Amino acid sequence: MYKTISMAALAALTILSVGCLGSGDASASNAADTLTRRQKNEIISTLPVPGARGVGAALDVSDRLAERAQAHDSLAGAR
């Protein structure tokens, strides 16, 4: 008897949870995705957590490499 009730309760909860997944507003779920990966990493680099300084350092290296690549591209286009 208890097994039947628990299986019915589990089935009801599953149906309700699946129904709730589809009823959400799509714009509300996309609102959290407005930040770029770069912006998220910049925020992480300011947090007092282990490895945050490493994220900031990686962003700095990435910036320097992008500037260097741009300089190389401008030299190649000057011919």
Secondary structure as GFF3:
##gff-version 3
##sequence-region A 1 79
A	DSSP	alpha_helix	2	22	.	.	.	ID=ss1
A	DSSP	alpha_helix	26	31	.	.	.	ID=ss2
A	DSSP	three_ten_helix	32	34	.	.	.	ID=ss3
A	DSSP	alpha_helix	37	45	.	.	.	ID=ss4
A	DSSP	alpha_helix	52	77	.	.	.	ID=ss5
###
